[in-house]
Amino acid sequence: MPPAPLAFAQPRFPAAAEQLGLAADVLVSFVVDIDGHVSQIDARCAACDASFLRAARAAARTWRFTPARLHGQPVRVRVEQPLHFELDE
């Protein structure tokens, strides 16, 4: 059974990127521990401003999950979560 989000805050749009009208797609990879906390956070994108990566990692540090389960026992799993940063028109 995969982990399920309990607290999943959206990242803040970087102010400098907003002023420049930038957008980005970021892939956040992390481990959900047996207690539901997030660790080993990595964020990457093909060609984006580093401020998007920082915002994605900051948001991921606040996320909480019910842990994944295998045979009824909580287990650590690696999860990938895509994030899309785009300004509203």
N, C-alpha and C positions, 0 to 999 in steps of 0.2 A: 504494500500500500504506500503510495507516494506521500511526501509531506504536504500538509495543507496550510495555507497562510492564515495566521491569526491577526497579525499586525503588518500591514504592507503599505508604508507611506510612499507616495510618489516623490521622486527627486525634485528638488528646486531647479528651475531653469536658471542657468548661469546668467547673471546680469550683463556681463560684457558680451556674451554670445547673443543675448536678446537685443541689445543695442545694435549689433551688427547684422541682425536678422538671420543668424545661423540656425541650422537644424542638425540633428544627428540621430543615428541609430546605434545604440550601445548594447553589447551583449555582456551581461553580468553573470559570472560563474562563481559559485560559492558552495560551501558545505553546510548542510543543516545537521547539527549535532543531535545526539540522542535526547537532549533537553529542549530542542527546538530553537536554539540560538544559531545565528549565522557566523561562520568563520571562514578563513581562507578565501577572502573576497578578491576577485580579479575582474577588471572591466576592460573591454577592448572595443575598438571600432576601426573601420577601414581607414578613414581619413577624417578625423574630427578634431576639434579643439580640445585640449587636455582638460578644460574646465568641465566638459560633459562627463569625462571619466571620473573626476573628483566628485561631482554631484551624484553620480550613480553609486559610487562606493560609499559615500556618506549616507545615502538613503538605505542602502543594503545593510549597513551596520545597525539600523534600527528595526529591521524586519524580524518577526518571530513566526514560528511555524509549530504545528503539531508534528512531532517527528515521524519519519517514515517507519514502517513496521515490516518485519519479515518474520513469519511464523509467530506473530503476536508480540514480538519483542522489538523495542525501538532500535533503529540502526542509523548510522551516519550515511548520508548520501550527498553526492554532488548534484547540484541543480544549475541549470542555465536559464536565465530570465532576460528576454529582450526588452529593452526600453526605447521608446521613440520620443525624442525631443523635437517638438515642432511648435512654432508660434501660432496662436489662433489669429485668424484674419479679422 
